[in-house]
Structures are given as C-alpha cells and as structure tokens.
Amino acid sequence: MRLLVVEDHPELGPDLKTGLEECHYAVDLATNGEDGLAMGSLVPYDLIILDILLPDLDGWEVCRRLRALRRRMPILFLTALGEVNHRVQGLDLGADDYLVKPFAFRELEARVRALLRRETSERSPLLRFLDLTLDTRTHEGRRGERSFSLSSKEYALLHLLMSRPREILSRTTIAEHIWDYDADHLSNVIDVYIRHLRKALCAAGEPDLIQTVRGSGYRLKEPLP
C-alpha cells in the first residue's frame, strides 16, 4: 500500500514517514500544500494523511481540489484544529476521517488500517488465497500450518497480489503501489523481490502461486496441475 503524508512540521513529517514505513507501507512526504496537491493528483495513492495548516495551500483546499479532480482515495486529516466545526468542515469537504494532534501513533495506524480495509471492501483483517493467509494486523504470513516472516517490501508486494488475486499486475502498477515517489529503474528490483517472495512462499516445497506473465507482469494464481 502506498501512502502520501502532507505535513510541514520538520520533525513530525519525517517521523510519520518512518513510522508508517515500519508498518510496511510505502510512504511519500510532501511539506506544503502545492506539492501535496500535485502528488495526490498524479499518483494513485491508497490513502492520504493531510495536515490543514500548510504553506502555500491549506489542507482544506487540497482536499477540495482532489475531490473535484475525482480522486477517491481515503483522506485522513491529521491536524491541531480540534473544534467540532473544524471536524465537520473537514468531513463535509470529502475527508474520510479526522484525527486531532497530539495523537497516539497506534491510533493513527489503526485508523489507517480501517480506512484501507473499507476502501478494499475487506470484511476481515485476514487475506486468503488457497492455503495462503496474510494477517494485515500482525503482518504474519502462513502457508498451510507453516508461518513465515517478510521484509517490509515483501509484505507490501504480497498484500497487493492477495488483494487482487488472478489479476495481472504490471511492473508499473507494482512500482506505483509499493515504492517511493522518486524510485527509478525498478524493473529489476521488482523481479528480485518476486524471487524473494517465491522463496518464502515455497520454502517447504509448496507449489508456486506467483505466475509470471511474459511481457505483462505477475499475478497470484492457482498452480498448474
């Protein structure tokens, strides 16, 4: 999952980026409203965390313009403006959630998970495909009775594949959802992470569930007989 944080505080912004990356998200950081609007308009983020009191363009206007452009990703306002009229204004502009500073990071993480579940219509925190299970709360993977651990990027890659089973995902789509905004030349990197993921999923000799579609990308699919 790829997130955008729009926060101008010189310590909080980088801290949010680091903390969310430790939760296995790919995170871009914008430090003013103009950059946040430009990035949110161009990149298919899964979720945006948006401050209100921003340089150049405030968060109210960023949210309004993104919705006018038909950008439908969830938006979570994270702001020091905590009055009821502020919350009502944010939700009326099209935001999906509103969290007031100061806040507990665990609560922010839980709200992010809830918004992403709502967006992907997940009724359970467990993603399943055949004998493969991924717990989106603990980030634990299981193949049958065997558990396995994943790096941050491996988890994000498996989450994307399991969220869209049998769908062919191009390298461009994978890069847009998992890697940072400034990542370049990712084709070989994606291939490497696919190999790492296959190794984790098939460590006990299980059939390979990741199919390479030559010239197109990868998909999660039932193994050939």
Disulfide bonds with the S-S distance in Angstrom:
none
